[in-house]
């Protein structure tokens, strides 16, 4: 009976979160402007709730974090994040079909706040918000020079933007995608999207790993998109974890951010590391787990992952959570050093 009540409660919360996201997206449909917003930040000084002095977690060392909130009703539902090489400026996308950009401020190397925050609806080729055609569930974000790519999950589309020229008011052009994209599991698809940088294996390839659209063996269906061609491979799925974002390391490895939720086991997150050289059509790939954490740690529904090199040479991972516009969830920004990199 307890398990049944937990399942029912989880279902009610999920429905409420979807309804809230839809309502906010509908409210933004007629606005095609950039709006400055204020973001409040509460410092998070320890990652382990049971041992505040602990700093090392698997291959990662905790640098600090922030719990974020805003009076702006469009803020929240952050699903993907990219941090600039300066470690400060960032760009994100949200469930309701919005851009969010701003600047992380620091004190003694620790995240201290968010400045210069702005939001705007993600626009289609006609200059109207994509939410106006119900393309509002933006879940992934890739960078290629001045170009940005956004994965929109509910319609299984990838949209390309000239962000360098037009910024938050860039108009999106949908990519021509392979026919395999037409049979993903509903609302379980485009969570990982990353462009492989130059001078790496697969340079210029857009890598896609689905959240929980599975192949016949129960593994994550994944794709290599380049020059109008698509190669399909699979990523091993284990312990009920779903993929929620990805990033590329300077070492030419793909990092996969994963999260798990069940009424019985609660919320958890982990990060895996997979060599780019192993990504080939027909391959089944896996890699070591760098960190895993449950609600004994400062986590929530972790959905965004970015990588940058700090001034002191540290390789920094920035994670952000999607609060689903729920009053019982939080928007967390967490930073870790990848030790030995």
C-alpha positions, 0 to 999 in steps of 0.5 A: 500500500505504501508503494502504491501511495508513492506511485500515485503521488509521483504520478500526480506530481508529474502531471502537475509539473507538465501542466505548469510547464504547458501553462507557462509555455502558453503564456510566453507564446506571444512574446518575442523579446529578451527580458532581464530577470533577477536570480537569487542564489543561496550558497551550497557549501557542502555536497554530502549532507552527512559529512559537510567536511568531505570534498572528494566524491569518486573522481570529482572534488566539490568546488561549491554550488548554488540553490537558484530561484527567481520571481520570474515565472518563466524561470525553472525547468532548466534542461541543458547548460553550456558554460563559456571558456571563461567559466562565467557566461552560460547559456541554457534552455528550459522545458517551457521553450525558453533561453536563459543566459547569464553570468556565474559570479565567484568568490575565492573560486566558489560559485557565489551568484548569478548576474546579468540574467536574461530570458527569451522564448526560443524562436522558430524560422517564422520569428514566432516562439516555438512554443506557439506550435507546441515545440516547447520541451527543449531538453538538449543544447549543443555548440559549434562556434557561433551556431547552437543546436537545440533538441526538442523532445516531444516532437523529436526535432533538432533546431539550428540557430545562428546565435553568434549573429542574433543571440537570443532572438536567433530564428531556428531552422529544423534539421533534416533528420533520419527516419529512425527519429520517428519511432522514439519513445514519447518524451524519452528522446533528445536529452544528450546533444553535443558537437564534437570539437575539431582535432578530436575523433568524430570532429564535426559530428553531432552526437545524440544519446536518447534518454530512454528510447531503447533498442531491442537489448534495452540500451540507449539508442544513439546517433552520429549525425554528420554530412547528411548521414546518420550512424546508429549505435547504442549506449549500455543502460544499467541500474535504471539510470536514464541519460539526461545530458552530455559534454565532451572532455578535452581528452576526447571523452564523452561524459554522460550525465544520468539520473534515476527516479523511482518511488522505492529508490528515490532520486539519484544521479551519476556521470559516466565517461566513454571514449569518443573513439568507441562511438561507431555505427553498430557499436555498443559502448560503456564506460566507467562511473566517475561519481554516483550520488543519491538524496544523501547528497545535495542533488535534485533532478540533475539534467544539465552538464557543462565543462570548462577549464578554470584559470588555475588549470582545473577541469570544472564540471558544472551541473544544473537541475530541472525543478519541473516548476514544482514547489518541492524541487530545487534548481541547483547549480553544482561545480566539481573539479575532475581530479587529475585532468 
